[in-house]
């Protein structure tokens, strides 16, 4: 569990600079440049992510059950992850209406993904992992919206075609991940079997 917590602190800590230390981040960027910032950010993110994977895998070997998820919660979680994949796609497909309306769909996708996994899993490691991401995403979304208001950011309206592409890309990615990649990478079949 120590590696998992350390990984979360590093990974989410690096990703929290804009939430808790925006003026400091701006000074560091101004002083050291974009390249240096991205280099350190990337290395720390990879180290943190590696520790999360290792720590979570180790914690799953000796699970501490907090509750037994109900079958309906697992089915709901699968549907919610579809929403999360569409939101993730909306962060990258240019000109879509989802991003135009929600402004920060990737962070919202992380919130939905984390919440879905909290519904479907009842072990301590799951609560630590997905609860941390849910809290981070909620704070990150709030900070991003505050930055938008302060800067007077206006998002261009999306087009119907880009929104349809977003829905298709997100749905196809969800199907591929749910039916094949989740069991390959995580060792769990979301739909059983």
Wavefront OBJ file of the C-alpha trace (Angstrom):
o trace
v 0.000 0.000 0.000
v 2.970 2.313 0.627
v 4.020 2.251 -3.039
v 0.449 2.991 -4.130
v 0.133 5.969 -1.797
v 3.586 7.287 -2.743
v 2.752 6.924 -6.429
v -0.525 8.775 -5.967
v 1.222 11.568 -4.070
v 3.805 11.994 -6.828
v 1.476 11.589 -9.814
v -1.441 13.611 -8.496
v 0.914 16.064 -6.805
v 2.543 16.926 -10.129
v -0.878 17.174 -11.737
v -2.078 19.474 -8.940
v 0.309 22.371 -9.591
v -2.440 24.319 -11.375
v -4.866 23.594 -8.538
v -2.797 24.644 -5.534
v 0.185 26.590 -6.876
v -0.662 28.368 -10.128
v 1.484 31.472 -9.344
v 4.471 29.255 -8.422
v 3.993 27.210 -11.607
v 3.949 30.396 -13.695
v 7.192 31.593 -12.042
v 8.917 28.258 -12.637
v 7.797 28.247 -16.274
v 9.020 31.810 -16.732
v 12.359 31.060 -15.103
v 13.183 27.641 -16.492
v 11.190 27.514 -19.676
v 8.512 25.208 -21.026
v 10.949 22.429 -21.972
v 12.443 22.077 -18.495
v 9.001 22.128 -16.881
v 7.658 19.469 -19.247
v 10.745 17.309 -18.727
v 10.485 17.283 -14.938
v 6.692 16.950 -15.130
v 6.967 13.947 -17.449
v 9.634 12.147 -15.408
v 7.749 12.630 -12.137
v 4.468 11.603 -13.772
v 6.011 8.390 -15.115
v 7.620 7.563 -11.760
v 4.344 8.214 -9.951
v 2.337 6.223 -12.494
v 4.768 3.308 -12.266
v 4.485 3.285 -8.478
v 0.681 3.416 -8.736
v 0.647 0.379 -11.032
v 3.116 -1.563 -8.899
v 1.510 -0.558 -5.595
v -2.026 -1.278 -6.758
v -0.988 -4.653 -8.159
v 0.713 -5.550 -4.879
v -2.275 -4.397 -2.826
v -4.614 -6.529 -4.952
v -2.576 -9.613 -3.996
v -3.612 -9.189 -0.353
v -6.976 -7.387 -0.540
v -8.648 -5.743 2.439
v -12.391 -5.916 1.772
v -14.433 -2.938 2.962
v -17.709 -3.956 1.296
v -19.011 -6.362 -1.338
v -20.216 -4.477 -4.426
v -23.687 -5.346 -5.635
v -24.138 -6.770 -9.135
v -26.166 -3.718 -10.230
v -23.244 -1.473 -9.223
v -20.928 -3.312 -11.592
v -23.394 -2.933 -14.466
v -23.854 0.755 -13.691
v -20.074 1.158 -13.538
v -19.762 -0.296 -17.033
v -22.256 2.227 -18.377
v -20.541 5.078 -16.551
v -17.203 4.134 -18.068
v -18.827 4.522 -21.499
v -19.609 8.118 -20.507
v -16.016 8.530 -19.293
v -14.623 7.323 -22.639
v -16.842 9.731 -24.569
v -15.697 12.576 -22.316
v -12.072 11.576 -22.878
v -12.633 11.577 -26.643
v -14.255 15.018 -26.339
v -10.994 16.388 -24.968
v -9.235 15.506 -28.232
v -11.758 15.733 -31.092
v -11.645 19.372 -32.253
v -14.828 21.400 -32.506
v -17.186 19.045 -30.689
v -20.213 20.257 -28.764
v -19.386 18.284 -25.619
v -16.173 20.231 -25.044
v -17.905 23.463 -26.028
v -20.481 22.884 -23.321
v -18.450 21.252 -20.532
v -15.100 22.984 -21.231
v -12.938 20.388 -19.440
v -14.252 16.987 -20.508
v -11.082 15.043 -19.691
v -11.227 15.966 -16.010
v -14.946 15.181 -15.961
v -14.135 11.844 -17.597
v -11.672 11.077 -14.792
v -14.377 11.929 -12.245
v -16.881 9.594 -13.888
v -14.252 6.824 -14.314
v -13.183 7.047 -10.668
v -16.763 7.119 -9.373
v -17.689 4.124 -11.541
v -14.768 2.134 -10.192
v -15.648 3.037 -6.608
v -19.116 1.606 -7.238
v -17.739 -1.630 -8.666
v -14.922 -2.272 -6.204
v -14.963 -2.497 -2.438
v -11.370 -3.136 -1.394
v -9.163 -0.680 0.489
v -6.719 -0.314 -2.402
v -9.637 0.511 -4.729
v -10.938 3.179 -2.370
v -7.458 4.701 -2.029
v -6.792 4.659 -5.789
v -10.159 5.679 -7.207
v -11.071 7.929 -4.279
v -7.820 9.867 -4.771
v -8.491 10.325 -8.473
v -12.081 11.373 -7.801
v -11.000 13.998 -5.272
v -8.231 15.256 -7.565
v -10.597 15.488 -10.550
v -13.210 17.409 -8.559
v -10.600 19.926 -7.367
v -8.998 20.141 -10.807
v -12.323 20.835 -12.515
v -13.161 23.556 -10.005
v -9.740 25.189 -10.456
v -9.959 25.008 -14.252
v -13.398 26.626 -14.281
v -12.114 29.370 -11.966
v -9.176 29.998 -14.338
v -11.607 30.185 -17.262
v -13.768 32.745 -15.442
v -10.732 34.826 -14.430
v -9.367 34.823 -17.982
v -12.779 35.372 -19.589
v -12.303 32.217 -21.675
v -15.014 31.665 -24.266
v -15.325 28.276 -25.942
v -16.395 28.133 -29.563
v -19.642 26.278 -30.181
v -19.212 22.742 -31.402
v -20.475 21.278 -34.633
v -22.855 18.344 -34.952
v -20.416 16.373 -37.114
v -17.557 16.743 -34.617
v -19.878 15.773 -31.776
v -20.993 12.632 -33.636
v -17.349 11.747 -34.320
v -16.636 12.222 -30.595
v -19.484 9.880 -29.644
v -18.326 7.232 -32.134
v -14.651 7.434 -31.132
v -15.485 7.280 -27.426
v -17.875 4.363 -27.887
v -15.466 2.349 -30.058
v -12.620 2.960 -27.586
v -14.903 1.848 -24.732
v -15.897 -1.350 -26.552
v -12.267 -2.237 -27.346
v -11.103 -1.510 -23.811
v -14.041 -3.212 -22.104
v -14.047 -6.382 -24.192
v -10.310 -6.904 -24.686
v -7.857 -4.473 -23.113
v -9.260 -4.335 -19.572
v -8.687 -8.052 -19.003
v -5.313 -7.931 -20.773
v -3.995 -4.955 -18.790
v -5.903 -5.200 -15.495
v -6.797 -8.885 -15.351
v -10.508 -8.243 -14.803
v -13.380 -8.790 -17.244
v -15.875 -5.949 -16.693
v -18.756 -8.122 -17.904
v -17.589 -11.304 -16.188
v -16.971 -14.539 -17.983
l 1 2 3 4 5 6 7 8 9 10 11 12 13 14 15 16 17 18 19 20 21 22 23 24 25 26 27 28 29 30 31 32 33 34 35 36 37 38 39 40 41 42 43 44 45 46 47 48 49 50 51 52 53 54 55 56 57 58 59 60 61 62 63 64 65 66 67 68 69 70 71 72 73 74 75 76 77 78 79 80 81 82 83 84 85 86 87 88 89 90 91 92 93 94 95 96 97 98 99 100 101 102 103 104 105 106 107 108 109 110 111 112 113 114 115 116 117 118 119 120 121 122 123 124 125 126 127 128 129 130 131 132 133 134 135 136 137 138 139 140 141 142 143 144 145 146 147 148 149 150 151 152 153 154 155 156 157 158 159 160 161 162 163 164 165 166 167 168 169 170 171 172 173 174 175 176 177 178 179 180 181 182 183 184 185 186 187 188 189 190 191 192 193
